[in-house]
Amino acid sequence: MNNKDKFIAQIQAEIKSIKMNQERWLENMLYELKMQERFDAGEDSERNRTILKLITRAQQRGADHTAVIADLADFYDISKAEA
C-alpha cells in the first residue's frame, strides 16, 4: 500500500484507532454482522423469487407437480418438503 498518500494514511490511522478501542471495535463488528444478516436475507428472498418463477413456468408448461418438486429439491439441495 502507498503509505505516503494522505488519504491512505488517514484510513490506516482510523483502522488502528478502532482496533485499539474495544468499544469501537465491538460496534464495528456488530455493524458488520448486521450487514451480513441483511445480505443473507436478500439472498434468501431472491432465491424464493427465482423458485416461484420456476414453479410458475413449469405449471404453465404442464409439468408434473412431483417432478417439479423433486427437481427443485435436487437443484437447491433442500428437502422435498421445503421445495
Backbone as JSON, one array per atom type, in Angstrom:
{
  "sequence": "MNNKDKFIAQIQAEIKSIKMNQERWLENMLYELKMQERFDAGEDSERNRTILKLITRAQQRGADHTAVIADLADFYDISKAEA",
  "N": [[0.83, -1.18, 0.0], [0.33, 2.3, -0.53], [1.72, 4.23, 1.65], [2.38, 6.84, 1.72], [0.44, 8.38, 0.68], [-1.95, 10.72, 1.69], [-4.67, 10.21, 2.18], [-4.8, 7.38, 2.35], [-3.15, 7.04, 4.57], [-4.72, 8.28, 6.52], [-6.91, 6.54, 6.61], [-5.64, 4.18, 7.47], [-4.78, 5.04, 10.0], [-7.25, 5.44, 11.24], [-8.27, 2.82, 11.24], [-6.4, 1.6, 12.91], [-6.94, 3.02, 15.25], [-9.56, 2.16, 15.79], [-9.1, -0.57, 16.21], [-7.63, -0.43, 18.55], [-9.41, 0.57, 20.41], [-11.68, -1.02, 22.24], [-14.48, -0.75, 22.49], [-15.26, 0.68, 20.18], [-14.34, -1.16, 18.31], [-16.02, -3.35, 18.84], [-18.5, -2.2, 18.18], [-18.08, -1.87, 15.44], [-17.82, -4.56, 14.63], [-20.38, -5.52, 15.27], [-21.89, -3.99, 13.51], [-20.94, -5.01, 11.07], [-21.9, -7.65, 11.28], [-24.67, -7.18, 11.23], [-24.93, -6.16, 8.63], [-24.18, -8.42, 7.16], [-26.27, -10.16, 7.86], [-28.42, -8.82, 6.66], [-27.65, -9.02, 4.0], [-27.68, -11.81, 3.67], [-30.41, -12.29, 4.1], [-31.45, -11.01, 1.89], [-30.43, -12.63, -0.15], [-31.86, -14.98, 0.37], [-34.51, -14.15, -0.12], [-34.31, -13.51, -2.8], [-33.7, -16.0, -3.87], [-36.09, -17.31, -3.26], [-37.88, -15.87, -4.89], [-36.91, -16.61, -7.4], [-37.38, -19.37, -7.34], [-40.2, -19.38, -7.23], [-40.76, -18.29, -9.75], [-39.76, -20.32, -11.39], [-41.47, -22.43, -10.7], [-43.94, -21.39, -11.53], [-43.53, -21.16, -14.33], [-43.08, -23.85, -14.94], [-45.58, -24.92, -14.3], [-47.15, -23.61, -16.2], [-46.28, -24.86, -18.46], [-47.28, -27.31, -18.1], [-45.98, -29.16, -16.48], [-45.31, -32.0, -14.41], [-46.3, -31.93, -11.08], [-44.98, -33.32, -8.96], [-42.54, -33.92, -10.13], [-41.49, -31.38, -10.53], [-41.12, -30.53, -7.89], [-39.25, -32.44, -7.04], [-37.1, -31.8, -8.75], [-36.52, -29.13, -7.95], [-35.8, -29.57, -5.26], [-33.54, -31.13, -5.63], [-31.87, -29.41, -7.18], [-31.52, -27.12, -5.53], [-30.59, -28.29, -3.29], [-32.26, -28.95, -1.1], [-34.88, -30.09, 1.14], [-37.65, -32.13, 0.01], [-40.01, -31.32, 1.17], [-39.48, -28.65, 1.84], [-39.1, -27.65, -0.7]],
  "CA": [[0.0, 0.0, 0.0], [1.05, 3.57, -0.6], [1.58, 4.91, 2.94], [2.68, 8.26, 1.57], [-0.81, 9.04, 0.31], [-2.6, 11.22, 2.91], [-5.96, 9.53, 2.38], [-4.49, 6.03, 2.83], [-2.61, 7.19, 5.92], [-5.86, 8.57, 7.4], [-7.68, 5.29, 6.75], [-4.86, 3.28, 8.31], [-4.82, 5.57, 11.36], [-8.59, 5.17, 11.76], [-8.33, 1.38, 11.49], [-5.58, 1.35, 14.11], [-7.69, 3.59, 16.37], [-10.69, 1.27, 16.05], [-8.57, -1.8, 16.79], [-7.13, -0.15, 19.89], [-10.55, 0.91, 21.25], [-12.54, -2.19, 22.23], [-15.87, -0.37, 22.28], [-15.42, 0.98, 18.75], [-14.14, -2.41, 17.59], [-17.24, -4.11, 19.01], [-19.52, -1.54, 17.36], [-17.77, -2.18, 14.04], [-18.14, -5.97, 14.41], [-21.84, -5.64, 15.27], [-22.34, -3.41, 12.24], [-20.65, -5.98, 10.01], [-22.84, -8.76, 11.43], [-25.98, -6.72, 10.74], [-24.86, -6.08, 7.17], [-24.17, -9.79, 6.65], [-27.62, -10.67, 8.01], [-29.25, -8.2, 5.61], [-27.24, -9.61, 2.73], [-28.19, -13.18, 3.66], [-31.86, -12.23, 3.94], [-31.68, -10.65, 0.49], [-30.17, -13.81, -0.96], [-32.97, -15.91, 0.57], [-35.71, -13.67, -0.8], [-34.06, -13.62, -4.24], [-33.84, -17.42, -4.18], [-37.52, -17.62, -3.23], [-38.49, -15.31, -6.11], [-36.49, -17.46, -8.52], [-38.11, -20.63, -7.23], [-41.59, -19.13, -7.62], [-40.79, -18.13, -11.21], [-39.58, -21.64, -11.98], [-42.7, -23.19, -10.48], [-44.97, -20.82, -12.41], [-43.24, -21.56, -15.71], [-43.29, -25.31, -15.05], [-47.03, -25.14, -14.31], [-47.65, -23.13, -17.49], [-45.91, -25.85, -19.47], [-47.95, -28.56, -17.77], [-45.06, -30.1, -15.85], [-45.81, -32.78, -13.29], [-46.04, -31.29, -9.79], [-43.99, -34.1, -8.21], [-41.26, -33.79, -10.81], [-41.01, -30.02, -10.26], [-40.64, -30.53, -6.51], [-38.01, -33.23, -7.0], [-36.05, -31.02, -9.42], [-36.15, -28.0, -7.08], [-35.1, -30.1, -4.09], [-32.22, -31.57, -6.08], [-31.08, -28.27, -7.64], [-31.19, -26.23, -4.41], [-30.12, -29.14, -2.19], [-33.2, -28.77, 0.01], [-35.81, -31.21, 1.27], [-38.84, -32.03, -0.84], [-41.0, -30.55, 1.92], [-39.14, -27.24, 1.67], [-39.35, -27.33, -2.12]],
  "C": [[0.88, 1.25, 0.0], [0.81, 4.35, 0.69], [1.86, 6.4, 2.84], [1.45, 9.06, 1.17], [-1.55, 9.45, 1.59], [-3.9, 10.47, 3.22], [-5.74, 8.12, 2.94], [-3.98, 6.08, 4.26], [-3.74, 7.46, 6.92], [-6.69, 7.31, 7.66], [-6.94, 4.33, 7.68], [-4.86, 3.74, 9.77], [-6.18, 5.29, 12.0], [-8.76, 3.69, 12.09], [-7.57, 1.03, 12.76], [-6.31, 1.86, 15.35], [-8.85, 2.68, 16.77], [-10.21, -0.02, 16.72], [-8.12, -1.61, 18.23], [-8.27, 0.13, 20.89], [-11.56, -0.24, 21.17], [-14.0, -1.85, 21.95], [-16.14, -0.08, 20.8], [-15.26, -0.28, 17.91], [-15.41, -3.26, 17.65], [-18.37, -3.52, 18.18], [-19.32, -1.88, 15.89], [-18.14, -3.64, 13.72], [-19.66, -6.19, 14.37], [-22.43, -5.09, 13.98], [-22.12, -4.4, 11.1], [-21.59, -7.18, 10.08], [-24.23, -8.39, 10.91], [-25.99, -6.66, 9.21], [-24.87, -7.47, 6.55], [-25.56, -10.41, 6.75], [-28.54, -10.1, 6.94], [-28.93, -8.8, 4.25], [-27.8, -11.02, 2.6], [-29.69, -13.2, 3.45], [-32.22, -11.88, 2.5], [-31.46, -11.83, -0.43], [-31.33, -14.79, -0.85], [-34.2, -15.44, -0.2], [-35.52, -13.74, -2.32], [-34.21, -15.07, -4.67], [-35.31, -17.81, -4.22], [-38.24, -17.08, -4.46], [-38.14, -16.16, -7.33], [-37.25, -18.77, -8.51], [-39.56, -20.45, -7.67], [-41.72, -18.96, -9.13], [-40.66, -19.47, -11.9], [-40.84, -22.49, -11.85], [-43.8, -22.71, -11.42], [-44.76, -21.25, -13.85], [-43.47, -23.06, -15.92], [-44.78, -25.62, -15.11], [-47.64, -24.71, -15.65], [-47.37, -24.13, -18.6], [-46.52, -27.23, -19.19], [-47.06, -29.6, -17.12], [-45.72, -30.78, -14.66], [-45.36, -32.14, -11.98], [-44.94, -32.01, -9.01], [-42.61, -33.96, -8.82], [-40.65, -32.41, -10.54], [-40.42, -29.95, -8.85], [-39.32, -31.29, -6.4], [-36.85, -32.47, -7.63], [-35.58, -29.85, -8.56], [-35.35, -28.48, -5.87], [-33.68, -30.51, -4.47], [-31.33, -30.37, -6.43], [-30.61, -27.4, -6.47], [-30.67, -26.98, -3.18], [-30.94, -28.87, -0.92], [-34.11, -29.97, 0.07], [-36.98, -31.02, 0.31], [-39.94, -31.24, -0.15], [-40.74, -29.05, 1.77], [-39.41, -26.79, 0.24], [-40.84, -27.18, -2.34]]
}
